[in-house]
Amino acid sequence: LFWIKQCKINIMCTEEIFFTIFRESLGFEPFIKKADPSNKNHKIKNTSFRIKECQKFLELREDQVKNAINIDLLKTETISGVLYICIYSALKIKDSPELLEKITDEDQLTTNVVGEILELTTKNVRRLIDEGYLTVVATVEFKYGLASLIKRGEVRKLKDQIPEIKDFWKSKTKINRQMGAKKAVATRQNPNYNPMTFKADFFDNAENLPYKDAKLMKACLSLLSLNYYIERKLSKNIVDQELIDLKNKSLEKLTKVSTDITNIKLYYIQGEDYVHFCSSCMESIKELKYNFKISWDEAHTLSYYACKKCRIDKDYFSIIVFFVQIYEYTFILNASYKDIKPWFKPNHLQHTNKGSWLYPEEDKGLIGITPISDEQLKTYKIFEVINHLKEFINSKDLDFSLNI
């Protein structure tokens, strides 16, 4: 009974973030030996660790402790500019292999270390990055150049897929050998097709353009390349929400600047009606879907099954097309209206044409009349694409009324 009463007293003394587990119980000296019970800061200090102590207690590196703080696994409080870590949250991590794994998954590894883990050469690790299997989160400068950094968690998840990826590469190599002669002919006939020189040529051409035209052109190519990497991941059933969010933010920025430049035209293409069926109609739709084996999107277009209680959305399948033309370069970028609706306003449209000559198709770029190929887009590395789009989103020098 005495022990139960003591526990109740401890629970009553619980702070908002920090819990009453004292340093002495874990073999650490208290910061303040004679604490004032009424002083909250004294309580927090005596129920917390400093970073070095937490590092020793959890047997982690200092950067891993900081990772745990960043992903909110370790609760912290700052007093007089000093960071204190809650002992209770450190104990939860100590007793949980899953939480420890989550912390180590935030580690940033170089391509050499990734190659050792996946048992691949550094060249093949770079190929995984180029094909969208791995994402570069940062770059660090070493003595002999830049090194790409990848999160350990992404490497760990990919490890089981490596045998399948190797088989895919083998089959692709065989096809490439068969198609090699045709590609060589196409490259000779059209110098713009050569993927090895595409990026260098593109940026050389951009340097000769007015500053803001060049910036817009680079942003459009970055969006085109980003879409390539998103689709590569989707083909492997990987949904990278960070890349999708980056694309939407970039399109939002493109929409804002479109009001000041004639190079950008926005086309609205009306889609089919989408019916939000009421509960009674939904039962018959489910039966129809099962009997005729149609998808949910197809089922929701059957407006003749709707009653007066059902709601019809005329914009659900509608498409917004961003048509950008800068000298010989043309970019066509598509966005679903339902995805961009939260920030897209109709008065931003410079050209609205229901039933337009344009129609929903894949994003594409053209140099003259020659399409920009996937091989050319791959030369623009994913970390370069991410960095350039973030710069484009945050840029404040895109007043196109003065094109300098």
N, C-alpha and C positions, 0 to 999 in steps of 0.2 A: 504493500500500500504506500509505503514511504517513497519507493522508487517511482510509482505511478504519479504521486503528487509532485515529485521533483520534475518528472517529464512535462507535466502540465504547466509547471512554473516556467520551464525552459521554452515551451511553445508560446506562452503568453509574452515572453521577452523577444520573440522573433521580430526582426526588423523587416522593412519592406523588401529589401534585396538580400541582405546578409542574414545568415542563420546562426544560432547560438551553438557553435562548435568551437571550443577554445583551442588555441595553439598548444597549450600544455598537454592536452589529451593526445596530440600527435608528436610530442617530444620537442616542441619548439618553445623557446622562451617568449613570454608575452612582451609586447611592445611597451605597454604601460602596466606596471605591477600593481599599482594602487589606482585602479580606474574609478572615476566618478560615475556611479550608476545612471545619473541623470544626463550624462554627456554622451550623445549619440556617436560622436567621432571616436571616443574611447572604446565603445562597444565594437564599432566597425573595425578598428585597428586590431583589437584582440581576437577577432573572429576572421582574420584574413591573412593572406600571404603577400609578400612582395614577389616580383617576377622571378628573381633568381631562386627564391625558396620554392615557388610553385614548379619551376623547371626541375629542381632537384627532387621534389616530392613525386612528380608524375613521370620522371625519367624521360623528359622530352628536351628538345633543343629550344633555345630562346625564341627562334622564329616560329616554331610550332605552337608555343604558348601564345604568341601574339596572334597566330592563325585562329586558335580556339577562342580568343577574345573577339576577333573580328566576326566570327560566325556565331557569336553569342552563346557559346557553350560554357565559357567562364564568365561569371558575373563580376563586374568591377565597380569601384567607387573611387573618385579622385578627391583627396583631401589635401589642401594647401599645395597643389601641384604634384602630389605623389599618388601613384596608382596603387590601389589595394585590390587583391583578388579574393573573392569569397571562398572560404575553406570548404563549405558545403558543396559548391559547384565543382571544386577540384576533386572531392571524394566521389561524386557521381561519375566523373570521368575515370577515376582510378579503378572503379569497380565495373566498368563497362568496356569490353573490347570493341564494341560497335562504335562508341564515341571516340575511342582512341584511333580507330581506323579512319573515322571521318576527319579527324584532325590531320593525320598523316596524308590523307588524300589531297589536302590543300598544298602539299609540298610542290615546289616548282623544279622540274628536272630538265637537264640539258638533253640534247638529242643523243649524245653518247651514252648517258645513263639509261635513257629510254630504249636504246638499241640493246643494251645488256639485259634489261628486263624482258624484252620481247624476243630476244635472240635473233635480232635482225642487224644488218649493216646500217651505218648512219645514212647511207644513200637511200635505203628502203624506208627509214624513218621519215626522211624528208618527203618521200613519195606518199607516205600516209598522210602527211600534213597537206601536201598539194591536192590530194584527192578528197580531203575533207573528213578523214577518219579521226584526226587529232587536231586540236585547236591550239595555236600559239597564243599564250596569255601575256607574254612579255618578252623582251629581248635584253640581253646583258652584254656589255662590251668586255671582251677579253683581249689579251695581248695581240692575238693574230686575227681579230675580227669580231663580228657579232655572233652570239649564240642564241638560239631560240629556246624558250622555256615552256614546258608543258606540265599540266597538273598531274600528279601521281594517280589520282582517282580515275581520270580519263584513260590513263594507260592501263590501269588494273582492269577496267571494264572491257577494254579492247582485247586483252590478252587471249581470251577464249575464242575470239573471232579470227585470229591470225592464220590458222590453217586454211579457213575458207577464203580469206583474202589472197593467200599465196596461190591457191588453186585458180582463183579468178585472174590473177596476174599472168599465170602460165597460159591460160586460154586466150587472154588478150594479146600476149606476146605472139602467139601462133597466128592470130588473125592479122596483127600488124605486119608480120613478115609477108603474109600473102598479099596485103594491101600496100606494101612498101613502094612498089613501082608506081602505082597510081598516085600515091601521095607525092612522090618525087616529081612526077609530071605536072601535078597541080601547082606545086611550089614554083617550078620553073616558069609556068605560064602566068602565074599571079604572084608577084613578089610580096604583096600585102599579106598573103596567106602564111608565110614562113613564121611559125610560132617562136622560133629562137630569137628573132630580131623584132618581133611585134611590139613588145613593151617599150624597148629603147626607141623605136621609130615613133611610137605614139607620143611619148613624152618629149621627144625632140620636136615633133610637130606642134605640141602644145606650147613649147617655149617661144615659138614664133608668133603666137596669137596674143591679142590683148589679155591682160592679166585675168580679168573676171570671166571672159569666155573660156580661157584655159582652165580655170578653177571649176567651172560648171561641167566642162567636158570630162575632166578627171573624175568628178563626182559621179557622172553618169556611167563611166566605165567601171568605177568601183561598185556601183549598184548592180551592174550586169554581172560582174565577177562574183559578188556576194550571193546573187541568186543562183549562180552555178554551184557554189559550195553548199548552199542550203539544200538544193535538189540532190546533190551527191549524198548528203547525210540522210535525206528522206528516203532515198533508194535503198539505204541500209537500215531503214526503220529507226533512224536517230533523229529526234526532234530537238534541234538546238534553239531554244526559245530566245537566248541572248542575241543570236544572229537575226532571228525574225524581228525582234524588237528594234534592233539597229536598222534594219531595212525600213520599218515603218517610220522611225524617227527621221531617217534620211528623206523619205518621200514627203513627210510633213514639212521639212525644211524646203524641199524643192517646190512644194505647193505655195509656201509663203513668198518665195522669190519670184514665182511665176507671174505675179501681178505686175512686175516691173520689167519684164523682158519678153520680147516677141519671139525669141528662139524656142520658148516652151509653150506648147498648146495642150490643153487638157480636154479630153473627149469623154463624155458620159455615154455609156452604151447600156440601154435598158435590157434587163434580163427578164426571165419568166417570173410570174407571180409565185410567191412562196406562201403556202397556206398553213397557219398555225391552227390546227384542228381542235375543236372542243373535245371534252372527254368522251362524249357519246359517239362522235364521228371518228375519233381515234381508234376505237375498237374495230370498226369496219375497215379502216385503213390498214391496221395491223394484219387483219385476215387477208386483205388484198395483197399486201406485200409478201406474205408467206406463200400464198397460192401462185402468184405470178413471178416470184423471186426478183423483185425490183429493189433498188436501193432506197434509203430513206429520203435522199434529196429528190429522187424521181417521184416517190410517193407524195411528197409535200407539194408537188406541182399540179396535182389532180384537183383543180379548183371546182370541178363540177360535182365533187363529193362534199363540198362545203355547205354548211347551213348558215343561217343568219348569225349564229353565235360565234362562228369561226372568224378569225382575224386574218386578213390578207396583207402581206408585206410585198410591195411592188419593187423594192430596191434590194431585196436579199441577194439575188443573183446578178445584180448590176455590176458593171466593171468601169473603173476609171482608168483611162489610158493616158500616160504621160508621153507626149510626142516631142522629142527634143532634137533640133537640127542645128548643128554648128559647122558651117562650111561643108566639107565633104562627109562629115560624120553625122549619122542619124541613129538615135536611140529610141526604142519603143519599150516602155516599162509599164506593166499592168499591176493594178491593185484591186482587190475585191472591195466594193463599196461598204459592205458590212464590217470589214476589218478597219477601215480608215474613217468610218462614220463619226466616231467620238470627237475627232479634231477637224474633220473635213466639213467646210461650210459651202453651200451652193454658190454663194457670191464670189468664191475663189475661182470658179470656172470661167476661163476666158472664152471657151467655145463649148457649147452644149448642143449635142445633136443626137436625138434619139433615132435609132435605126441608121447610125452613121455608116459610111463606107468602111470604117475600121471595124474589126471584129475581134473578140477575145482570142489571143494567141499567146505563145510563149514570149517572154522577154527576149529581145534581140537587138544587136547593134549592126550597123552597116557602114562600110567604108566605100562610098560611092554606091554601087549596087552589089558589092561583095559582102556577104555576111561575115561577122566576126565569129570564129569557131571556138569550140570548147578548148582545143589545144592552145589557142592564143590566150584565152581567159586564164588558163592554168598558170601561165607565166607570171601573172599578177598574184603574188602569194597572199594567203588569207590574212596574215598579220598586217601586211601593207594595206590591204583593203580596209580592215577594221580601223587602223590608225588614221587613214585618209578620210574615211566617212565621219569619224568622231571629230576630226578637225573641221570638216565641212559643216557638221551640225552646230558646232560651237563658234563658227566664224561670224564676225560682226561687220565684215567689210564687203558684204554682198549687196550693196545698193546699186542695182543695175541701171539706175537712171543716169549715172555717170560711168561709162565703160572706159577705164583708163588703160 
